[in-house]
Amino acid sequence: MRVLVAHSRYMTGPVSGENRVVDDEVRLLREAGHEVAVYSPEPVHPDEQGPVALVRSAARVVWSATAVREMRRLVRGHRPDVVHLHNLVPMLSPAVIRAMDNEGVPTVMTLHNYRLFCLPATLEREGAMCELCVGHLPWQGVRFGCYRGSRAASVAVGTSLGLHRTTGTFSCLRLMLPVSRFVLEVYRRAGWDPARMMVKPNFAWPVARRGGAGEYFLCAGRLSREKGVDVLLDAWSPSLGRLVVAGSGPEEARLRARAPSGVEFVGAVRPERLQELVAGARALAVPSASFETSGRVIIESAAAGVPAVASRIGAIPEVVEDGFSGLLVTPGEPGVWADALASLTDERSRELGEGAYRVWQDFCTPKRALANLEEVYGIATR
């Protein structure tokens, strides 16, 4: 099958989970013998992101003539059986959906997040969960300047989403692919038709299994308020051993300054280094306070036989089976977190690690992911 994949890449490069999902799926399809062309325009460089550049970038979301022109060129040259869209913001715009429909090519789109009705795509504002725009056009997001902290840029993105939704652009998609049942349910509550959706979970490549019970706890991800790392630091005590925190973000300096003894920050790491850290971990700690969409790092840890101690929130319970592949903990309660972490004896860590590996084997392998993609493309091209 010939596939055209299009994705507006995030500036964080290989550190971005969504960028890695797209790269992994392209590799998966090519290794299975499918012909894959990729259109993935480079994002605006951080040095260029002054107020004017930010507004220009956001305005491109309404109708990117460059993206439409390039996608048409690729369709006529590659002649794909199906187009698979990922992130549209800011370099593509929903205009490419219309263009593909006009070209007569069936198109599907992965819903990695809540972007189509939430300007920051996270259902979060100022470090707290926010559902003001669920079920509405995102004018509250415009009011609060939710897109990159810019009201002018938020006007452009909000206008784009409102315009393309009210004029039926998204109805040109054959299928929408939420990455979890939780994401599907949020979109349903926001007024989108679940009959046109098919859950397509993320996957993880096979890696070397962990040996033993692990030497430390690992927390990996963006260091921002909604990720709940404060709760983990409040729960930490020397009796728990070591906590390694991998990642960067707006809260990094503050978290480093208040970290108790036994907590080590290693900054942002490349996927290869993260894999090494996972392999030595007793468990992955995911203290998120936000509506997580898929838990990709949990899946990657499970592939190594490493369990997760994670917040019972968002899509996390879909990838962590409490008491079998990890532990689910009430978010925001340091005492409960301290008890959960302390309960991971060597024996318990090994036992939960075996369960985590089973979950990966049953639901998150490349073989399962390839079957899911081929099924989606088969339905879209009928």
Summary of the structure (lengths in Angstrom):
residues: 382
radius of gyration: 20.8
end to end distance: 13.2
largest distance: 62.8
contacts: 1340
relative contact order: 0.11
helix: 45%
strand: 15%
